[in-house]
Amino acid sequence: MTILLGLRSGEGVVLAADSQRTEGAFRQRMQKLFVTRHGIGWGCAGNVAIQQDLAELLEGIERNRSPAVVKQEIVAAMRESTRRATSAIETPSRVALGAVGLFAWYGAFDGASRLLRVSSEGHAEFAQTFTAGGGPTRLALFGLGRFEHVGFAELSLDAGKVVVATVTDDVIAASAHGVAAPIQLVTVTEREQFLLQDVDVEEVESAVDAFRAHQRQFLSELTPAFAPPVIGAAASAAAAPTSPC
């Protein structure tokens, strides 16, 4: 199982994923996010064979064209990779056929960043603010939705990374099995398309820890200090009515 998250901030797009490959009882760390030579950031949840074929097909897609054209070619690549991965299976199961990908790029054609969600069946939809895919999708969407009040369109890229990393960590912690840390991050802006290395992710996680500490501090300041109960004579004196002056 895989979890994928995508968020459009004011500066660009942030993609996140977990790092665990799961097949039955088999567990292994696996790279799940990538950047093509033409600057398209992407990740795929589902059949690993689909992901492997998709990686090859995406390398030929140029991002600096009409978003509709790029979308069409990504959908075609998704369908073709699914066909290749399942062609030797006489009756492919729903699990074998199932996959969903998130794709992010900045296009000079219209000067805007794009976040696209595509299923192996060919259903594709541009996300205006955020999206998710993989096993715990509903949990991820709920987590991202809880941050909508901060105004994603106004966030810096660094703030977007903190939000996405926070939610991804929460989804991993809340999932019974199939997804695991460390998280992976890709950022896509006009200037660069970047797969963050472990040291970069650690810096983001440190910012997440500081953010959580700030939340705890804020809430603690709203909580009345604990007052021990008054007992015995002191309680009687406290309860006695006072005379007017």
C-alpha positions as CSV (number, residue, x, y, z in Angstrom):
1,M,0.0,0.0,0.0
2,T,1.1,3.5,-0.8
3,I,-0.1,7.0,0.3
4,L,0.4,9.9,-2.1
5,L,-0.4,13.6,-1.3
6,G,-0.2,16.7,-3.4
7,L,-0.6,20.3,-2.5
8,R,-0.5,23.5,-4.6
9,S,1.0,26.4,-2.6
10,G,1.6,29.9,-3.7
11,E,5.0,29.1,-5.0
12,G,4.5,25.7,-6.6
13,V,3.5,22.1,-5.9
14,V,4.6,19.7,-3.1
15,L,4.2,15.9,-3.5
16,A,4.7,13.5,-0.6
17,A,4.7,9.7,-0.2
18,D,5.6,7.1,2.3
19,S,8.6,4.7,1.7
20,Q,7.3,1.2,2.3
21,R,6.7,-1.5,-0.4
22,T,4.2,-4.1,0.9
23,E,3.5,-7.4,-0.7
24,G,1.8,-9.8,1.7
25,A,4.2,-10.2,4.6
26,F,7.1,-8.7,2.5
27,R,8.3,-5.2,3.6
28,Q,11.0,-3.1,1.9
29,R,11.9,0.5,1.6
30,M,11.2,1.7,-1.9
31,Q,11.5,5.0,-3.9
32,K,8.0,6.2,-4.7
33,L,8.5,9.8,-5.9
34,F,10.5,10.8,-9.0
35,V,11.3,13.8,-11.3
36,T,11.5,13.2,-15.1
37,R,14.3,14.7,-17.2
38,H,11.7,17.2,-18.5
39,G,10.8,18.3,-14.9
40,I,7.6,16.5,-14.2
41,G,7.4,15.3,-10.6
42,W,5.3,12.2,-10.0
43,G,4.5,9.2,-7.9
44,C,2.3,6.1,-8.4
45,A,0.4,4.0,-5.9
46,G,-0.6,0.4,-6.8
47,N,0.9,-2.2,-9.0
48,V,4.7,-1.9,-8.9
49,A,5.0,-3.2,-12.5
50,I,2.7,-0.3,-13.7
51,Q,5.0,2.2,-11.9
52,Q,8.1,0.7,-13.6
53,D,6.7,0.9,-17.1
54,L,5.2,4.4,-16.4
55,A,8.7,5.7,-15.5
56,E,9.9,4.8,-18.9
57,L,7.0,6.4,-20.8
58,L,6.9,9.6,-18.8
59,E,10.5,10.4,-19.8
60,G,9.3,11.3,-23.3
61,I,6.6,13.9,-22.2
62,E,7.6,17.6,-22.5
63,R,5.8,19.8,-19.9
64,N,6.1,23.3,-21.6
65,R,3.0,22.8,-23.7
66,S,-0.8,23.2,-23.3
67,P,-1.9,21.6,-20.0
68,A,-4.6,19.7,-21.9
69,V,-1.9,18.2,-24.2
70,V,0.3,17.2,-21.3
71,K,-2.6,15.7,-19.4
72,Q,-3.6,13.7,-22.5
73,E,-0.1,12.3,-22.9
74,I,0.1,11.4,-19.2
75,V,-3.2,9.6,-19.4
76,A,-2.1,7.7,-22.4
77,A,1.1,6.7,-20.6
78,M,-0.8,5.5,-17.6
79,R,-3.1,3.4,-19.8
80,E,-0.2,1.9,-21.7
81,S,1.8,1.1,-18.6
82,T,-1.2,-0.7,-17.2
83,R,-1.7,-2.6,-20.4
84,R,2.0,-3.7,-20.5
85,A,2.1,-4.7,-16.8
86,T,-1.0,-6.8,-17.1
87,S,-0.8,-8.2,-20.6
88,A,0.6,-11.5,-19.5
89,I,-2.2,-12.1,-17.0
90,E,-5.1,-13.9,-18.5
91,T,-7.7,-12.4,-16.2
92,P,-6.2,-9.5,-14.3
93,S,-7.6,-8.8,-10.9
94,R,-8.8,-5.5,-9.7
95,V,-5.7,-5.2,-7.6
96,A,-3.4,-5.9,-10.5
97,L,-5.2,-3.3,-12.6
98,G,-5.5,-0.7,-9.9
99,A,-3.1,2.2,-9.8
100,V,-3.3,6.0,-9.3
101,G,-0.7,8.6,-10.0
102,L,-0.1,12.2,-9.0
103,F,1.8,14.4,-11.5
104,A,3.1,17.9,-10.9
105,W,4.8,20.4,-13.3
106,Y,5.3,24.0,-14.1
107,G,4.4,25.0,-17.6
108,A,5.9,28.0,-19.4
109,F,2.9,27.7,-21.8
110,D,0.6,29.3,-19.3
111,G,3.0,30.2,-16.5
112,A,1.3,28.1,-13.9
113,S,1.9,25.0,-11.8
114,R,-0.3,22.0,-12.3
115,L,-1.3,19.1,-10.1
116,L,-2.9,16.1,-11.9
117,R,-4.5,12.9,-10.5
118,V,-4.8,10.0,-13.0
119,S,-6.1,6.5,-12.4
120,S,-5.1,3.4,-14.4
121,E,-8.5,3.4,-15.9
122,G,-7.8,6.8,-17.5
123,H,-9.8,9.0,-15.2
124,A,-7.9,12.3,-14.9
125,E,-8.6,15.5,-12.9
126,F,-6.6,18.6,-12.2
127,A,-6.6,19.5,-8.5
128,Q,-7.1,23.2,-7.7
129,T,-5.6,23.0,-4.2
130,F,-4.8,19.4,-3.0
131,T,-5.4,15.8,-3.8
132,A,-4.3,12.3,-2.7
133,G,-4.1,8.7,-3.9
134,G,-3.4,5.3,-2.6
135,G,-4.6,3.2,0.3
136,P,-5.5,5.8,3.0
137,T,-6.8,8.4,0.5
138,R,-9.8,9.5,2.6
139,L,-7.7,10.0,5.7
140,A,-5.2,12.0,3.7
141,L,-7.8,14.2,2.1
142,F,-9.4,14.8,5.6
143,G,-6.0,15.7,7.0
144,L,-5.2,18.2,4.2
145,G,-8.7,19.6,4.4
146,R,-8.1,20.5,8.0
147,F,-5.5,23.0,6.9
148,E,-7.5,24.8,4.2
149,H,-8.1,27.7,6.6
150,V,-4.4,28.7,6.3
151,G,-5.0,29.6,2.6
152,F,-2.9,27.2,0.5
153,A,-2.7,29.7,-2.4
154,E,-0.8,32.2,-0.1
155,L,1.6,29.7,1.4
156,S,5.3,29.7,0.7
157,L,6.9,26.5,-0.7
158,D,8.5,25.9,2.7
159,A,5.2,26.3,4.5
160,G,3.6,23.9,2.0
161,K,6.3,21.3,2.7
162,V,5.5,21.5,6.4
163,V,1.8,21.1,5.9
164,V,2.2,18.1,3.6
165,A,4.8,16.5,5.8
166,T,2.6,17.0,8.9
167,V,-0.4,15.3,7.2
168,T,1.7,12.5,5.7
169,D,3.2,11.7,9.1
170,D,-0.3,11.7,10.7
171,V,-1.6,9.4,8.0
172,I,1.2,7.0,8.5
173,A,0.7,7.0,12.3
174,A,-3.0,6.4,11.9
175,S,-2.7,3.6,9.3
176,A,-2.8,0.1,10.7
177,H,-0.3,-1.3,8.1
178,G,1.1,-0.9,4.6
179,V,2.6,2.6,4.8
180,A,5.7,3.6,6.8
181,A,8.2,6.4,7.3
182,P,10.4,8.0,6.3
183,I,8.4,10.2,4.0
184,Q,9.5,11.4,0.6
185,L,9.0,14.8,-0.9
186,V,9.2,16.4,-4.4
187,T,8.8,20.1,-5.0
188,V,8.0,21.7,-8.4
189,T,8.3,25.4,-9.0
190,E,9.1,27.7,-12.0
191,R,12.8,27.6,-11.1
192,E,13.3,24.0,-10.2
193,Q,11.9,20.5,-9.9
194,F,13.5,18.8,-7.0
195,L,13.4,15.4,-5.3
196,L,14.4,16.1,-1.7
197,Q,17.3,14.0,-0.3
198,D,17.1,12.4,3.2
199,V,19.0,15.4,4.7
200,D,16.5,17.8,3.2
201,V,13.5,15.8,4.4
202,E,15.0,15.7,7.9
203,E,15.1,19.6,7.9
204,V,11.4,19.6,7.0
205,E,10.6,17.1,9.7
206,S,12.4,19.4,12.2
207,A,10.2,22.2,11.1
208,V,7.2,19.9,11.6
209,D,8.3,19.2,15.1
210,A,8.7,22.9,15.8
211,F,5.2,23.5,14.3
212,R,3.7,20.9,16.6
213,A,5.5,22.3,19.6
214,H,4.0,25.7,18.8
215,Q,0.5,24.2,18.6
216,R,1.0,22.6,22.0
217,Q,2.3,25.8,23.5
218,F,-0.7,27.8,22.1
219,L,-3.2,25.3,23.5
220,S,-1.5,25.2,26.8
221,E,-1.9,29.0,27.2
222,L,-5.6,28.6,26.6
223,T,-6.0,25.9,29.3
224,P,-6.7,27.2,32.8
225,A,-4.1,26.3,35.3
226,F,-5.1,23.3,37.5
227,A,-6.3,24.5,40.9
228,P,-6.3,21.9,43.7
229,P,-9.6,21.5,45.6
230,V,-10.2,23.5,48.8
231,I,-11.0,21.2,51.7
232,G,-12.0,21.3,55.4
233,A,-12.3,24.6,57.2
234,A,-10.9,26.5,54.2
235,A,-13.7,25.1,52.1
236,S,-16.3,26.3,54.5
237,A,-14.8,29.7,54.7
238,A,-14.7,29.9,50.9
239,A,-18.3,28.9,50.7
240,A,-19.6,31.3,53.3
241,P,-21.4,34.4,52.0
242,T,-19.7,37.7,52.4
243,S,-21.3,40.7,54.0
244,P,-21.8,43.8,52.0
245,C,-19.5,46.7,52.9
